[in-house]
Amino acid sequence: MINTRIIHHEFSYSNPGTLAEALELNNEPGSTVLAGGTDLINRLKLETATPSRIIYLAGIRELWDFCCDDGLKIGAMVPMRRVEKCRTVQQRYPGLYEALSSVGGWQIRNMATIAGNIANASPAADSSPVLMVCGAECEISSMDSKKNVLSRIMPVADLFAGPGKTHLADNEIITAILVPPLGSDVGTAFERSARVKLDVAKASAAVCLHREGTRCADIAVAVGSVGPVPLRAGTVEGMLKGAVMEKKRIEDAAEVIADDITPIDDVRSTKKYRNHVMKILVRDALISAWKRSGGGELK
Amino acid sequence: MYENYQFVGKDYPRKEGKARVSGKEKYPSDLSFDHMLYGRILRSPYAHARIKSIDFTEARKMGAVCISYEDAPDQFFNVRLVSIPSATYKDWTIFSDHMRQVGDFYGAVAAETEELAEKAARAVRVEWEVLPSYLTMEDAMAASENLIHEKVYLHDKEVIIRNNIACTREVVEGDIEEGFKQADVIIEETFETPRQYHCQLETKTCVVRPEPEGGITVWPTTQAVHNTRILLGKVFTIPLNKVNVVRVPGGGHFGSGIHTNPVALITTALALKANRTVKISLSREEDMYDHVRYPSKYTLKVGARRDGTLTAGHMKAYIDIGCHHVQALAFLGVMSGFWHSLYRMESMKYEGTAVYTNKVPTCAMQGYGAPQVTFGVESMMDMLAEKLGMDPIALRIQNYVGLGEIFWGQGPTIKSKIFSDGVVELIEKGAERIKYYELKKQEKGSGRYRKGIGFARGFHTSGTGAPMPGEVKDYTTAQVKVNEDGSIDILTALMDQGGGTLDAAAKIVAEEFQVSFDKVGISPADSRSTGYDVCTHATRGVYCGAGAVHEVAKETKKILFDYASRMLDTYPGSLELIYEEDTGETRISVVGNPERTATIAEVADHAMNKDWGTAIFSKSIRKTACPPAYTNYFVEVEVDTHTGHVRILRVVAGSDAGTVINPDLARGQMHGGFYRSAGMVLLENTQHDGSTGELTNKASLLDYKMMGIDEMPDEDNFEVIFASTYEPTGPLGAKGVGEAAFNSAPPAIASAICDAIGVRFTKLPISPEDILEAIGEKKL
């Protein structure tokens, strides 16, 4: 029987004040980092995480930085709620806003972080598909054996290796999420289906669409909860890229989403339902993103 | 009628409100004592197994106190003591070597910390013999060996179990064969309702302290302080004057605390063995393996004449009770009773069968059989109306059991006459408020979103009292005392489950004595200082419980008036109570002679100084009726035909509670009852994996979803109407609300979905997946 009451597993706990200290501690095998804790604490109780050391990142000042002047830079400790409440995010990145405000209740979002959400690598994570379509990147840091701090950038789309698995090395930490600026002719949208509002998505879809007149100049569609990792919907994108946008065309494109996904039956829903509802979510997200790109009512 | 009342029908801040909202209220899980040990329960990973041997060596090395079936009392009992002994099946022992579900318990360990106890529990080694498990009723009934129980006891008589059938019950009135012959229309349908989990806020918890003189003090999560005391005394052979069960505020029960939770027995066994205070709090997962609502599966056949008269009804029910009796016999009985009391039938036959399976034990939950039965019966009234070409509401008004008729409060042994009936008033007002007939006529169109309107009615019994003794015990003992400053204390073991039962008792006493609400206090209570109270269940809190307090208060008042008459040199019969709003004082005055007067405080103080005594009285009171607390719901929904999602747009709820003692709290009950019923209709169920017997959601709240605030209509779209009735047998005219708030909502929601998309669902819950499937078949 699983247990969400008692953490009987023992670990040491560190609260470093600088990134370098954190990275050094993180070189120790068996260590893991703690940001908002909304996933990690559950995993400790469920024993799907049994770290020998937990490194709490809250003491590192720069990880709290949130900048939204030219694109977004969201530090690893910035709570989702802060990003969600940002006017720039609400106006310029409505798809991101929709995804973030879908995550749990606000008590959760006051703690949870975007870095944590993607690092947890759940195929159902709400922020992953939208970050993928917006071309977001992770800023990643680590320390080598000579105690040099190393940094690298990785697209969010390349991060996921499987359910709960990322391509991060054991000693790497995501320090920030970078989202590029979007022009006024770019529209984003996020749709999800869940049993209730406060639930993990059964299926989710994110769209980022670049409009040129009546045409869709460029498009990215990503979907969640319908495969081992969040997936790009290449077939759907192929049908729309460069096309004149019409209602019928969008509906037809949404129909082929089944080619891009591999949903399963589980306790939250069925393969059959996911295959069906994903068409609805993709269609609704496409229509909404088109409108937000300034495309107006579709014929 | 409320103009006659000074306090009743008005809203005041709740007595325990400040403590609750400031986090100062201590629930069982908050309690901690010096030198306390923490316990963990040893549980089976298998759905059906026997234990060959247990090895505690490693656990003992960690310093744990260990106990198992080998060294705990092994007598049979039933955890639920509400029924009389001759109607009580006993199939429980504290521990057993025969594991009957995943999560069944064979022992427990206690250690200095909960973490250490958990480690010790994991270090216990067991040699298992895995048995074939029965995870469907069909499989269970087909089995002739490796039964879940071989023998059980009915009272003290041994009962041999065959084919895993726990018990059966048949109730017949009239001749249904003749009745169906008389019918012009006959319809038959099978209905299914889910194993809903109580999900009370606080998981089952108990603290037990062995006392130096040999007794125990117990702080449990319970709805029944006295039944817990009696069971613990019996199982552990401790004299009842040495078993003190303390009434602790509970973090919710919804019926899961009517029976003594196994955790109380296990904690006691550990505490006695360790001779230390022991506390056990279940994890949420253990709690979900501990108790769920009785599910139901039944075929219902109804015959009617063209004019809408019901000639016959036949209900054949199979109840998958899981691995233990928490009194399924009573459950089968109430199903028949609630069915019988919904609509007049010239003849009826009920056949109920309770089947053991290797699943979580089922027990009472909000409505206790009424939601299960009402769902099918009300759905069928809609179907019948359609077949007869009648208005479904008119059909109901024509046939419902109402004023002057006989009501079966809790099955066939608890019958009483109906003295108050607000059914028609509530239907008429509700239909008007929601514009039922206009909405019903509206075209559904061909768009993505379709709206539908539904209606259903029902009731719950107010308690289980009746003119004759039945199978269920029902009385409450109370004491009311006037203090020397004119304030009043109520002492009773009656539990308040959060609905405001004790506030209602205080308000009724305030009314009787015409003293302000804040001058009436609720004394802390435990089983040693109070007389028996059956428990707070069956929507009996206000009607029976506060009703008993009211009767006792009247006796205390007589004593007070006797003192006052001596003090004022007059006769008790010539006194009246006058509440002075400006001073907040209450005066006892001689009628027509206002100058002959004294405050209650002066009289009480005078009586003490003259050594006349204290105005105090205590008595056990049984109600000799169980009035139906009628409810109905009008519900408007919107179905998204693309995703299958159902949104509840608007609710008009009707409650016939007689005099409403606490209006805000009664409204809150209607909101809460509707809320959980919507969960039962759209979401909530626990299912077992067919091969492992584990819950498919791993007993985790992550995958036991309940409605949230986002799924409920906002307050402006949830209206509660109270009937203007007066229950002559109730305290100041009151009857119940509690479970009635739940019972009639599920069929109303299902009926609204049917109105929207033309599909009648007969199995709950109804998921978006089910709706899309049905829409696909119908080619909507």
Interface residues (C-beta under 8 A of the other chain):
Chain A: M1 I2 N3 T4 R5 I6 I7 H8 N42 G105 S193 R195 V196 K197 L198 D199 V200 V267 R268 S269 T270 K272 Y273 H276 V277 I280
Chain B: R43 P45 V102 G103 E114 E115 E118 K119 R122 S281 S283 R284 E285 E286 Y289 H642 T643 G644 H645 L683 T696 N697 K698 A699 S700 L701 L702 D703 K705 M706 M707 G708 D710 E711 P768 E769 L772
